[in-house]
Amino acid sequence: MKLPVIAALVTGIAMGGLAFAQDKDKASKKKSEGAKTVTVKLAQQNKSKESGTARLTPAGDKTKVELNIKGAPKGVSQPAHIHEGSCAKLDPKPKYALSNVVDGKSSTEVPVDIKTLMAGNLAINVHKSAEEAKVYVACGDIKGGGSAKKASKKSEK
């Protein structure tokens, strides 16, 4: 007689834990639904002829960052980062690393929510190559949806 009671108790606890986990997932999803996807324009720098967009999509307490660069060289791996500052005055030390841009594409999930990215003074920057990391080829300011500013210097220090 004790076995059915214990089995029912264990099942009840397991179901309660499952319901709690689902509620937590729903709350996280609801929180990210309040934030909207933001597109940041990336303007060319240093006469690179590379420009494009960065699409920032909320993913709970993270943000998916997808870069789409036109004019990027084929087969070249170009480092990309989120930096503090603006395209006009960029802190050279990256705040968040992004996956390298290859053939004009990159997709990364950064460990910060989109509201934090939007509230900060941040910019997305693409470098010519790992060997020529001081040469910036495209940049866009995240703040307010990112109106990209053109910069003609090789790098801002």
C-alpha positions in Angstrom: 0.0 0.0 0.0 2.9 2.4 0.7 4.3 1.9 -2.8 1.4 3.6 -4.7 1.4 6.5 -2.2 5.2 7.0 -2.7 4.8 6.7 -6.4 2.0 9.3 -6.5 4.1 11.6 -4.3 7.2 11.4 -6.5 5.1 11.9 -9.6 3.4 15.0 -8.0 6.8 16.5 -7.1 8.2 15.8 -10.6 5.1 17.4 -12.3 5.4 20.5 -10.0 9.0 20.9 -10.9 8.2 20.6 -14.6 5.4 23.2 -14.3 7.8 25.6 -12.5 10.4 25.1 -15.3 7.8 25.9 -17.9 6.6 29.0 -16.1 10.2 30.2 -15.9 10.7 29.7 -19.6 7.5 31.6 -20.3 8.6 34.5 -18.1 11.9 34.6 -19.9 10.3 34.5 -23.3 7.7 37.1 -22.3 10.5 39.4 -21.0 12.4 39.1 -24.4 9.2 39.7 -26.3 8.9 43.2 -24.8 12.1 44.1 -26.5 12.2 44.5 -30.3 14.8 43.5 -32.9 17.1 46.5 -33.7 18.9 47.0 -36.9 22.2 49.0 -36.8 23.6 50.4 -40.0 27.3 49.7 -40.5 29.1 52.4 -42.6 32.3 51.9 -44.4 35.6 53.1 -42.9 39.0 53.7 -44.5 37.5 53.6 -48.1 36.9 49.8 -47.6 33.7 49.7 -49.6 32.4 47.5 -46.9 29.0 48.4 -45.3 25.9 46.6 -44.1 23.8 45.9 -41.1 23.9 44.3 -37.7 20.6 42.8 -36.6 20.2 42.6 -32.8 17.5 40.2 -31.7 16.5 39.7 -28.1 17.0 36.2 -26.7 16.0 36.4 -23.0 19.1 37.6 -21.1 21.2 37.3 -24.2 21.2 39.0 -27.7 21.7 37.4 -31.1 23.9 39.7 -33.3 23.9 38.9 -37.0 26.2 40.9 -39.3 25.6 41.2 -43.0 28.4 43.0 -44.8 28.3 44.0 -48.5 31.7 44.3 -50.2 33.5 42.0 -47.8 36.4 40.1 -49.4 35.7 36.4 -50.2 37.3 33.9 -47.9 38.8 36.4 -45.5 38.1 36.1 -41.8 37.4 39.6 -40.4 37.3 40.1 -36.6 34.2 41.9 -35.3 33.5 43.2 -31.8 31.2 45.4 -29.8 33.3 48.2 -28.3 32.6 51.0 -25.8 32.3 54.4 -27.3 31.1 55.5 -30.7 32.5 55.0 -34.3 33.8 58.5 -34.0 35.7 57.7 -30.8 36.0 54.0 -30.2 37.7 52.3 -27.2 40.1 49.9 -28.9 39.6 47.3 -26.3 36.6 45.1 -27.2 33.7 44.7 -24.7 32.1 41.7 -26.5 33.7 39.5 -29.1 31.6 38.6 -32.1 32.2 35.7 -34.5 34.5 36.7 -37.3 32.8 37.9 -40.5 33.5 35.4 -43.3 32.1 36.1 -46.8 30.1 39.0 -45.3 28.3 37.0 -42.6 28.6 36.5 -38.9 26.2 35.3 -36.2 26.9 35.5 -32.4 24.9 35.3 -29.2 26.4 37.8 -26.7 25.8 37.3 -23.0 23.9 40.5 -22.4 20.2 41.5 -23.0 19.3 43.9 -25.8 18.1 46.6 -23.4 21.6 46.8 -21.8 23.2 47.0 -25.3 20.8 49.8 -26.3 21.4 51.7 -23.0 25.2 51.7 -23.3 27.5 53.9 -25.3 28.5 51.0 -27.7 29.5 50.4 -31.3 29.9 47.4 -33.6 33.2 47.3 -35.4 34.6 45.1 -38.2 38.3 44.9 -38.7 40.1 44.3 -42.0 41.7 41.0 -40.8 43.4 39.5 -37.7 46.8 40.7 -39.1 45.5 44.2 -39.8 43.2 44.5 -36.8 44.0 48.3 -36.4 42.4 48.9 -39.8 38.6 49.3 -39.3 36.5 48.6 -42.4 32.9 49.1 -41.0 31.3 50.5 -37.9 27.9 51.3 -36.5 26.8 53.0 -33.3 24.2 50.9 -31.4 22.7 53.6 -29.3 19.2 54.5 -30.4 19.2 52.0 -33.3 22.6 53.0 -34.6 23.0 55.7 -37.1 26.5 54.8 -38.3 29.0 57.6 -38.5 31.8 57.6 -41.0 35.3 57.8 -39.8 38.3 58.1 -42.1 41.1 57.5 -39.6 42.8 54.1 -39.6 41.9 53.6 -35.9 40.7 55.7 -33.0 42.7 55.5 -29.9 
